[in-house]
Amino acid sequence: MAPSRRRGGGKASSTAAAAKKQWKIGDLVLAKVKGFPAWPATVSEPEKWGYSTDWKKVLVYFFGTKQM
């Protein structure tokens, strides 16, 4: 029988790792939108496209579809 696991055991470490990551303009990423598969994109400047800066969000430009 497989050993039992506690719920949420790995969430704290993965959340802490994600909080430390600082994205830079031009970084290549795989971005995910609900209902669609992950797609290659690049991190873009919000001011360049007329959006306000929000530290909780990262503006990405999707390759191929040319959507924000």
Distance bins in CASP14 RR format, pairs under 12 A and 6 or more apart:
PFRMAT RR
TARGET T0000
AUTHOR 0000-0000-0000
RMODE 2
METHOD distances of the structure
MODEL  1
5 11 0 0 0 0 0 1 0 0 0 0 0
6 12 0 0 0 0 0 1 0 0 0 0 0
8 14 0 0 0 0 1 0 0 0 0 0 0
8 15 0 0 0 0 0 1 0 0 0 0 0
9 15 0 0 0 0 0 1 0 0 0 0 0
10 16 0 0 0 0 1 0 0 0 0 0 0
10 17 0 0 0 0 0 1 0 0 0 0 0
10 18 0 0 0 0 0 1 0 0 0 0 0
11 17 0 0 0 0 0 1 0 0 0 0 0
11 18 0 0 0 0 0 1 0 0 0 0 0
12 18 0 0 0 0 0 1 0 0 0 0 0
12 19 0 0 0 0 0 1 0 0 0 0 0
13 19 0 0 0 0 0 1 0 0 0 0 0
13 20 0 0 0 0 0 1 0 0 0 0 0
14 20 0 0 0 0 0 1 0 0 0 0 0
14 21 0 0 0 0 0 1 0 0 0 0 0
15 21 0 0 0 0 0 1 0 0 0 0 0
18 56 0 0 0 0 0 1 0 0 0 0 0
18 58 0 0 0 0 0 1 0 0 0 0 0
19 55 0 0 0 0 0 1 0 0 0 0 0
19 56 0 0 0 0 0 1 0 0 0 0 0
21 27 0 0 0 0 1 0 0 0 0 0 0
21 29 0 0 0 0 0 1 0 0 0 0 0
21 43 0 0 0 0 0 1 0 0 0 0 0
21 58 0 0 0 0 1 0 0 0 0 0 0
22 43 0 0 0 0 0 1 0 0 0 0 0
22 55 0 0 0 0 0 1 0 0 0 0 0
22 58 0 0 0 0 0 1 0 0 0 0 0
23 29 1 0 0 1 0 0 0 0 0 0 0
23 31 0 0 0 0 0 1 0 0 0 0 0
23 41 0 0 0 0 0 1 0 0 0 0 0
23 42 0 0 0 0 0 1 0 0 0 0 0
23 43 1 0 1 0 0 0 0 0 0 0 0
23 44 0 0 0 0 0 1 0 0 0 0 0
23 45 0 0 0 0 0 1 0 0 0 0 0
23 46 0 0 0 0 0 1 0 0 0 0 0
23 55 0 0 0 0 0 1 0 0 0 0 0
23 57 0 0 0 0 0 1 0 0 0 0 0
23 58 1 0 1 0 0 0 0 0 0 0 0
23 59 0 0 0 0 1 0 0 0 0 0 0
23 60 0 0 0 0 1 0 0 0 0 0 0
24 42 0 0 0 0 0 1 0 0 0 0 0
24 43 1 0 0 1 0 0 0 0 0 0 0
24 44 0 0 0 0 0 1 0 0 0 0 0
24 45 0 0 0 0 0 1 0 0 0 0 0
24 58 0 0 0 0 0 1 0 0 0 0 0
25 42 0 0 0 0 1 0 0 0 0 0 0
25 43 1 0 1 0 0 0 0 0 0 0 0
25 44 1 0 0 1 0 0 0 0 0 0 0
25 45 1 0 1 0 0 0 0 0 0 0 0
25 46 0 0 0 0 0 1 0 0 0 0 0
25 47 0 0 0 0 0 1 0 0 0 0 0
25 48 0 0 0 0 1 0 0 0 0 0 0
25 53 0 0 0 0 0 1 0 0 0 0 0
25 58 0 0 0 0 0 1 0 0 0 0 0
25 59 0 0 0 0 1 0 0 0 0 0 0
25 60 0 0 0 0 0 1 0 0 0 0 0
25 61 0 0 0 0 0 1 0 0 0 0 0
26 41 0 0 0 0 1 0 0 0 0 0 0
26 42 1 0 1 0 0 0 0 0 0 0 0
26 43 1 0 1 0 0 0 0 0 0 0 0
26 44 1 0 0 1 0 0 0 0 0 0 0
26 45 0 0 0 0 1 0 0 0 0 0 0
26 48 0 0 0 0 0 1 0 0 0 0 0
26 58 0 0 0 0 0 1 0 0 0 0 0
26 59 0 0 0 0 0 1 0 0 0 0 0
26 60 0 0 0 0 1 0 0 0 0 0 0
26 61 0 0 0 0 1 0 0 0 0 0 0
27 40 0 0 0 0 0 1 0 0 0 0 0
27 41 0 0 0 0 1 0 0 0 0 0 0
27 42 1 0 0 1 0 0 0 0 0 0 0
27 43 1 0 1 0 0 0 0 0 0 0 0
27 44 0 0 0 0 1 0 0 0 0 0 0
27 45 0 0 0 0 0 1 0 0 0 0 0
27 58 0 0 0 0 1 0 0 0 0 0 0
27 59 0 0 0 0 0 1 0 0 0 0 0
27 60 0 0 0 0 1 0 0 0 0 0 0
27 61 0 0 0 0 0 1 0 0 0 0 0
28 39 0 0 0 0 0 1 0 0 0 0 0
28 40 1 0 0 1 0 0 0 0 0 0 0
28 41 1 0 0 1 0 0 0 0 0 0 0
28 42 1 0 1 0 0 0 0 0 0 0 0
28 43 0 0 0 0 1 0 0 0 0 0 0
28 44 0 0 0 0 0 1 0 0 0 0 0
28 60 0 0 0 0 1 0 0 0 0 0 0
28 61 0 0 0 0 0 1 0 0 0 0 0
28 62 0 0 0 0 0 1 0 0 0 0 0
28 63 0 0 0 0 1 0 0 0 0 0 0
29 38 0 0 0 0 1 0 0 0 0 0 0
29 39 0 0 0 0 1 0 0 0 0 0 0
29 40 1 0 0 1 0 0 0 0 0 0 0
29 41 1 0 1 0 0 0 0 0 0 0 0
29 42 1 0 0 1 0 0 0 0 0 0 0
29 43 1 0 0 1 0 0 0 0 0 0 0
29 44 0 0 0 0 0 1 0 0 0 0 0
29 58 1 0 0 1 0 0 0 0 0 0 0
29 59 0 0 0 0 0 1 0 0 0 0 0
29 60 1 0 0 1 0 0 0 0 0 0 0
29 61 0 0 0 0 0 1 0 0 0 0 0
29 62 0 0 0 0 0 1 0 0 0 0 0
29 63 0 0 0 0 0 1 0 0 0 0 0
30 36 0 0 0 0 0 1 0 0 0 0 0
30 37 0 0 0 0 1 0 0 0 0 0 0
30 38 1 0 1 0 0 0 0 0 0 0 0
30 39 1 0 0 1 0 0 0 0 0 0 0
30 40 1 0 0 1 0 0 0 0 0 0 0
30 41 1 0 0 1 0 0 0 0 0 0 0
30 42 0 0 0 0 0 1 0 0 0 0 0
30 43 0 0 0 0 0 1 0 0 0 0 0
30 60 0 0 0 0 1 0 0 0 0 0 0
30 62 0 0 0 0 0 1 0 0 0 0 0
30 63 0 0 0 0 0 1 0 0 0 0 0
31 37 0 0 0 0 0 1 0 0 0 0 0
31 38 1 0 0 1 0 0 0 0 0 0 0
31 39 1 0 0 1 0 0 0 0 0 0 0
31 40 1 0 0 1 0 0 0 0 0 0 0
31 41 1 0 1 0 0 0 0 0 0 0 0
31 42 0 0 0 0 1 0 0 0 0 0 0
31 43 0 0 0 0 1 0 0 0 0 0 0
31 44 0 0 0 0 0 1 0 0 0 0 0
31 57 0 0 0 0 0 1 0 0 0 0 0
31 58 0 0 0 0 1 0 0 0 0 0 0
31 59 0 0 0 0 0 1 0 0 0 0 0
31 60 1 0 1 0 0 0 0 0 0 0 0
31 61 0 0 0 0 1 0 0 0 0 0 0
31 62 1 0 0 1 0 0 0 0 0 0 0
31 63 0 0 0 0 1 0 0 0 0 0 0
31 65 0 0 0 0 0 1 0 0 0 0 0
31 67 0 0 0 0 0 1 0 0 0 0 0
31 68 0 0 0 0 0 1 0 0 0 0 0
32 38 1 0 1 0 0 0 0 0 0 0 0
32 39 1 0 0 1 0 0 0 0 0 0 0
32 40 0 0 0 0 0 1 0 0 0 0 0
32 41 0 0 0 0 1 0 0 0 0 0 0
32 58 0 0 0 0 0 1 0 0 0 0 0
32 60 0 0 0 0 0 1 0 0 0 0 0
32 62 0 0 0 0 0 1 0 0 0 0 0
33 39 1 0 0 1 0 0 0 0 0 0 0
33 41 0 0 0 0 1 0 0 0 0 0 0
33 60 0 0 0 0 1 0 0 0 0 0 0
33 62 0 0 0 0 1 0 0 0 0 0 0
33 65 0 0 0 0 0 1 0 0 0 0 0
33 67 0 0 0 0 1 0 0 0 0 0 0
33 68 0 0 0 0 0 1 0 0 0 0 0
36 62 0 0 0 0 1 0 0 0 0 0 0
36 65 0 0 0 0 1 0 0 0 0 0 0
36 67 0 0 0 0 0 1 0 0 0 0 0
37 62 0 0 0 0 0 1 0 0 0 0 0
38 60 0 0 0 0 0 1 0 0 0 0 0
38 62 0 0 0 0 0 1 0 0 0 0 0
39 60 0 0 0 0 1 0 0 0 0 0 0
39 61 0 0 0 0 0 1 0 0 0 0 0
39 62 1 0 1 0 0 0 0 0 0 0 0
39 63 1 0 0 1 0 0 0 0 0 0 0
39 64 0 0 0 0 1 0 0 0 0 0 0
39 65 1 0 0 1 0 0 0 0 0 0 0
39 66 0 0 0 0 0 1 0 0 0 0 0
39 67 0 0 0 0 1 0 0 0 0 0 0
40 60 0 0 0 0 1 0 0 0 0 0 0
40 61 0 0 0 0 0 1 0 0 0 0 0
40 62 1 0 0 1 0 0 0 0 0 0 0
40 63 1 0 1 0 0 0 0 0 0 0 0
40 64 0 0 0 0 1 0 0 0 0 0 0
40 65 0 0 0 0 0 1 0 0 0 0 0
41 58 0 0 0 0 1 0 0 0 0 0 0
41 59 0 0 0 0 1 0 0 0 0 0 0
41 60 1 1 0 0 0 0 0 0 0 0 0
41 61 1 0 1 0 0 0 0 0 0 0 0
41 62 1 0 1 0 0 0 0 0 0 0 0
41 63 1 0 0 1 0 0 0 0 0 0 0
41 64 0 0 0 0 1 0 0 0 0 0 0
41 65 0 0 0 0 1 0 0 0 0 0 0
41 66 0 0 0 0 0 1 0 0 0 0 0
41 67 0 0 0 0 1 0 0 0 0 0 0
41 68 0 0 0 0 1 0 0 0 0 0 0
42 48 0 0 0 0 0 1 0 0 0 0 0
42 58 0 0 0 0 0 1 0 0 0 0 0
42 59 0 0 0 0 1 0 0 0 0 0 0
42 60 1 0 0 1 0 0 0 0 0 0 0
42 61 1 0 1 0 0 0 0 0 0 0 0
42 62 0 0 0 0 1 0 0 0 0 0 0
42 63 1 0 0 1 0 0 0 0 0 0 0
42 64 0 0 0 0 0 1 0 0 0 0 0
42 66 0 0 0 0 0 1 0 0 0 0 0
42 68 0 0 0 0 0 1 0 0 0 0 0
43 57 0 0 0 0 0 1 0 0 0 0 0
43 58 1 0 1 0 0 0 0 0 0 0 0
43 59 1 0 0 1 0 0 0 0 0 0 0
43 60 1 0 1 0 0 0 0 0 0 0 0
43 61 0 0 0 0 1 0 0 0 0 0 0
43 62 0 0 0 0 0 1 0 0 0 0 0
43 68 0 0 0 0 0 1 0 0 0 0 0
44 50 0 0 0 0 0 1 0 0 0 0 0
44 51 0 0 0 0 1 0 0 0 0 0 0
44 53 0 0 0 0 0 1 0 0 0 0 0
44 57 0 0 0 0 0 1 0 0 0 0 0
44 58 0 0 0 0 1 0 0 0 0 0 0
44 59 1 0 1 0 0 0 0 0 0 0 0
44 60 1 0 0 1 0 0 0 0 0 0 0
44 61 1 0 1 0 0 0 0 0 0 0 0
44 62 0 0 0 0 0 1 0 0 0 0 0
44 63 0 0 0 0 0 1 0 0 0 0 0
44 66 0 0 0 0 0 1 0 0 0 0 0
44 67 0 0 0 0 0 1 0 0 0 0 0
44 68 1 0 0 1 0 0 0 0 0 0 0
45 51 0 0 0 0 1 0 0 0 0 0 0
45 52 0 0 0 0 0 1 0 0 0 0 0
45 53 0 0 0 0 1 0 0 0 0 0 0
45 58 0 0 0 0 0 1 0 0 0 0 0
45 59 1 0 0 1 0 0 0 0 0 0 0
45 60 0 0 0 0 0 1 0 0 0 0 0
45 61 0 0 0 0 1 0 0 0 0 0 0
45 68 0 0 0 0 0 1 0 0 0 0 0
46 52 1 0 0 1 0 0 0 0 0 0 0
46 53 1 0 1 0 0 0 0 0 0 0 0
46 54 1 0 0 1 0 0 0 0 0 0 0
46 55 0 0 0 0 0 1 0 0 0 0 0
46 56 0 0 0 0 0 1 0 0 0 0 0
46 57 0 0 0 0 1 0 0 0 0 0 0
46 58 0 0 0 0 1 0 0 0 0 0 0
46 59 1 0 1 0 0 0 0 0 0 0 0
46 60 0 0 0 0 0 1 0 0 0 0 0
46 61 0 0 0 0 0 1 0 0 0 0 0
46 68 0 0 0 0 1 0 0 0 0 0 0
47 53 1 0 0 1 0 0 0 0 0 0 0
47 54 0 0 0 0 0 1 0 0 0 0 0
47 59 0 0 0 0 1 0 0 0 0 0 0
48 59 0 0 0 0 1 0 0 0 0 0 0
48 61 0 0 0 0 1 0 0 0 0 0 0
48 68 0 0 0 0 0 1 0 0 0 0 0
49 59 1 0 0 1 0 0 0 0 0 0 0
49 60 0 0 0 0 0 1 0 0 0 0 0
49 61 0 0 0 0 1 0 0 0 0 0 0
49 66 0 0 0 0 0 1 0 0 0 0 0
49 67 0 0 0 0 0 1 0 0 0 0 0
49 68 1 0 0 1 0 0 0 0 0 0 0
50 59 0 0 0 0 1 0 0 0 0 0 0
50 68 0 0 0 0 0 1 0 0 0 0 0
51 57 0 0 0 0 1 0 0 0 0 0 0
51 58 0 0 0 0 0 1 0 0 0 0 0
51 59 1 0 0 1 0 0 0 0 0 0 0
51 60 0 0 0 0 0 1 0 0 0 0 0
51 61 0 0 0 0 0 1 0 0 0 0 0
51 68 1 0 0 1 0 0 0 0 0 0 0
52 59 0 0 0 0 0 1 0 0 0 0 0
53 59 0 0 0 0 1 0 0 0 0 0 0
57 68 0 0 0 0 0 1 0 0 0 0 0
58 68 0 0 0 0 0 1 0 0 0 0 0
59 67 0 0 0 0 0 1 0 0 0 0 0
59 68 1 0 0 1 0 0 0 0 0 0 0
60 66 0 0 0 0 0 1 0 0 0 0 0
60 67 0 0 0 0 1 0 0 0 0 0 0
60 68 1 0 0 1 0 0 0 0 0 0 0
61 67 1 0 0 1 0 0 0 0 0 0 0
61 68 1 0 0 1 0 0 0 0 0 0 0
62 68 1 0 0 1 0 0 0 0 0 0 0
END
